[in-house]
Amino acid sequence: MQTDLTRLLGIDAPIVQGSFGPWTSVALSAAVSEAGGLGSIGTALVDPARVAAMIADMRERTHRPFAVNHTWRPLSEDAFRVTLDARPAVISLALGGPGDLPARAHDAGVRFMAQVHTVEQAVRAAEAGADIVIAQGAEAGGFGGEVSTMALVPGVVDAIAPVPVLAAGGIADGRGLAAALALGAQGVNIGTRFLAAVEAEIPDGYKEAIVAAASPDAVRVAFADAVFPPASGPDPYRTRPRALRTEFVDRYNAEPPADGRAVSRELIAAMRDGRGHELVPFGGQTAGLIDRVLPAREIVDTMVRDAADRLAAVSRATAGVPSAA
């Protein structure tokens, strides 16, 4: 399946795997790239030396294009320089306006992809030089805004054409990919579905929680500003994360922590110990659409095949209907 996105990046499927910060997985990202999509490794709370090692590991596992993601919550300048030196196919950014980062990426010969949550943010990102914009709706896991994917994507597409737009949030299968293309997007950015992939290097309990969850179980973390690193950068976005319900999330959603710094230290320690999912397991509302753990290649192949089938079925069903033009 070819779109402007696949032609721009030299990939086979218009599917980008969202990065997962502390839960980033080279095995998963390489598998997505090998399957024809764009794998992405995350750098949030990751030591720059490990970032360099992960990029090297990606290149051992795949010769296909991949992305390295950075975030303003926080942004490590050292890790960003490591990424520039490595020159991946794409550098992506989340949780704030890009500032001069696209120009620095372009100077290194790298494409730049910016995630946004409003039309206004998309316009500013395109003006700053973003080659691709991810329009992430409120259904998504992790940090996000308040506008739904269905409302956000067409607005962004109209505002920044011809910059390719990826739809994110509420997409986990071929139906979502088909819908995104119908809205004018050139592809999709997928998070939660890939967390429930065989290759995702997260605890089995985290994957099992995603499979067992219903969509309403993916809730906003209302106390996030008290415990997560603050937004920074030249144009910080106001966002809140979405995660699956846990005792930790329910407790502090009901009553914000009196000592946010202490809770923050507890959360960061848990993430570094591999227990972050026990407290705040990032996940989107598509958890309700996921009923089993699958290999990354099967996720990519099935999504593309099903999207093509559904678009063809719509075309057949509407054959002979007069155009509105």
Secondary structure, 3 states (H helix, E strand, C coil): CCCHHHHHHCCCCCEEECCCHHHCCHHHHHHHHHCCCEEEEECCCCCHHHHHHHHHHHHHHCCCCEEEEEECCCCCHHHHHHHHHHCCCEEEEECECCCCHHHHHHHCCCEEEEEECCHHHHHHHHHCCCCEEEEECCCCCEEECCCCHHHHHHHHHHHHCCCCEEEECCCCCHHHHHHHHHCCCCEEEECHHHHCECCCCCCHHHHHHHHHCCHHHEEECCCHHHHCCCCCCCCECCCEEEEECCHHHHHHHHCCCCCHHHHHHHHHHHHHCCCHHHHCCECCHHHHHCCCCECHHHHHHHHHHHHHHHHHHHHHHCCCCCCCC
